[in-house]
């Protein structure tokens, strides 16, 4: 993971912690003693905070510093991503179902044609 990715994880985690507490950036600024502008820059990944800043942010949330940097705290996938993956699975299942249905429909039609021919042949005899 490079520095850009770490900043992105930090930004997502701060937003996630704020969301869990239902805090605005102003709330976090007040509780951490940092400016809203600085917090906004961190959340956008534009600034990399000093260690004492991370201590203040973690203290405001009452978490350990490492929790701000853990990739696992990334938000869950978006609804559209989940639906896209779900739709791809559904499409694959439907395609397979149509293949099977086509096979059995074709077999049924063939059997019906044979029965129809047999009936016609028996009438003409």
C-alpha positions in Angstrom: 0.0 0.0 0.0 1.5 3.4 -1.0 1.0 6.8 0.7 -1.9 7.7 -1.5 -3.8 4.6 -0.5 -3.0 5.1 3.2 -4.4 8.6 3.0 -7.5 7.3 1.2 -8.0 4.7 4.0 -7.5 7.3 6.7 -10.0 9.6 4.9 -12.7 6.9 4.6 -12.2 5.8 8.2 -12.5 9.3 9.6 -15.7 9.7 7.5 -17.0 6.3 8.7 -16.3 7.1 12.4 -18.0 10.5 12.0 -21.0 8.8 10.4 -21.3 6.2 13.2 -21.4 9.1 15.7 -23.5 11.2 13.5 -21.0 14.0 13.7 -20.3 16.8 11.2 -16.8 18.0 10.5 -17.6 20.9 12.8 -18.4 18.4 15.6 -15.1 16.6 15.1 -13.2 19.9 14.9 -14.7 21.0 18.2 -13.9 17.7 19.9 -10.4 17.3 18.5 -9.3 21.0 18.7 -8.5 21.0 14.9 -9.8 23.3 12.3 -12.7 22.3 9.9 -10.6 23.3 6.9 -7.7 21.0 8.1 -10.0 18.1 8.8 -11.7 18.6 5.4 -8.3 18.5 3.7 -7.5 15.2 5.5 -10.8 13.7 4.6 -10.3 14.6 0.9 -6.8 13.0 1.1 -5.1 16.3 0.3 -3.2 16.5 3.6 -1.3 14.0 5.6 -1.6 14.7 9.3 1.2 14.8 11.8 1.2 12.1 14.5 -0.1 14.5 17.2 -3.0 15.3 14.8 -3.8 11.6 14.5 -3.7 11.4 18.3 -6.3 14.2 18.6 -8.6 12.7 16.0 -8.4 9.2 17.6 -8.9 10.8 21.0 -12.1 12.6 19.8 -13.5 9.2 18.6 -12.2 7.4 21.6 -10.4 4.8 19.4 -6.7 3.8 19.0 -4.7 5.5 16.2 -4.3 2.2 14.3 -8.1 2.0 13.9 -7.9 5.1 11.8 -5.4 3.5 9.5 -6.9 0.0 9.2 -8.1 -0.9 5.7 -10.9 -3.1 7.2 -12.7 0.1 8.3 -13.5 0.9 4.7 -17.2 1.4 4.0 -19.3 -1.5 2.7 -19.7 -1.8 -1.0 -22.2 0.6 -2.5 -25.7 -0.6 -3.3 -25.0 -0.3 -7.0 -21.9 -2.5 -6.8 -23.8 -5.1 -4.9 -26.7 -5.0 -7.5 -24.2 -5.2 -10.3 -22.6 -8.3 -8.9 -26.1 -9.8 -8.1 -27.3 -9.0 -11.6 -24.3 -10.6 -13.2 -25.0 -13.8 -11.2 -28.8 -13.7 -12.1 -28.0 -13.2 -15.7 -25.7 -16.2 -15.7 -28.4 -18.3 -14.0 -31.0 -17.2 -16.5 -28.8 -17.9 -19.5 -28.2 -21.4 -18.2 -32.0 -21.8 -17.5 -32.9 -20.7 -21.0 -30.4 -23.2 -22.4 -32.0 -26.0 -20.5 -35.5 -24.8 -21.3 -34.6 -24.5 -25.0 -33.2 -28.1 -25.0 -36.4 -29.5 -23.3 -38.7 -27.4 -25.4 -37.0 -28.6 -28.6 -37.3 -32.2 -27.4 -41.0 -31.7 -26.5 -41.7 -30.1 -29.9 -40.0 -33.0 -31.7 -42.1 -35.5 -29.6 -45.3 -33.6 -30.4 -44.5 -33.5 -34.1 -43.9 -37.2 -34.1 -47.2 -37.9 -32.3 -49.0 -35.6 -34.7 -47.4 -37.4 -37.7 -48.4 -40.8 -36.2 -52.0 -39.6 -35.7 -52.2 -38.4 -39.3 -50.6 -41.5 -40.7 -53.1 -43.7 -38.7 -56.0 -41.7 -40.2 -54.8 -42.1 -43.7 -54.5 -45.9 -43.5 
